[in-house]
Amino acid sequence: MELIREFEDGIMTLVVNFSNYQLLLEDSLYINALLGSIKVAAVSTLLAILVGYPMAYGIARAPSHWRLPLLMLIILPFWTSFLIRVYAWIGILKNNGLLNQFLMWLGVIDAPIDILYTQTAVYIGIVYSYLPFIVLPLYATLVRLDQSLLEAAADLGCPPIKQFLLITLPLSLPGLIAGSMLVFIPVMGEFVIPDLLGGPNTLMIGKLMWTEFFANKDWPLASALAAVLLVVLIIPFVLLRHMEQRSEEVE
């Protein structure tokens, strides 16, 4: 949406122009960027859950004197600049980087493989950078879990896997949902990681917004992109709130 000032016979009128939104719907570049951002955010959130849930569960079940040091290890990378940490992954993932050298030393590969400037590198960088956002809410939920429920289930003959699926996982859903939101929302507008680790072939809406703002100087179009991104991010909150209201009505 763009406000255009028109002067006629000394009178100024404001005209609302929706041509930028129309361009977003007509140009496949912007549609693909939005869909690509949703895909990257969804996959990254799922990977962060798969990596972060066991970590949060392990910290919550660790002896009390070990919990604070383990949490400090999770938070410690945040003491370093985000940009420096992303740049460090360039040295790790490049063809002659630490990861390829380590894999060749193990004999897993015979020659360096291309990891940097691929979608895989983007997922690695995002999961690493946003992992604490999934671990900390999950830990806060799991550490308050009533252990007597698990003990009662074990006394009734419930195996550990069923205990996790029927007791631990449902009771940890508030932390899981909160952590998922904390990862999904910022990843949707992520620019630094796709630009540095994904290269020019990684198409995400955050990169397009930066290009339109600073390279093309097309501020109305960039503002339209930001508005569309905001609407997309509001949808999960509305659905979550609707689900919470339904659960409250059932109770």
Beta strands, then each sheet from edge to edge (+ up, - down):
strand 1: 2-8
strand 2: 11-17
sheet 1: 1+ 2-
end
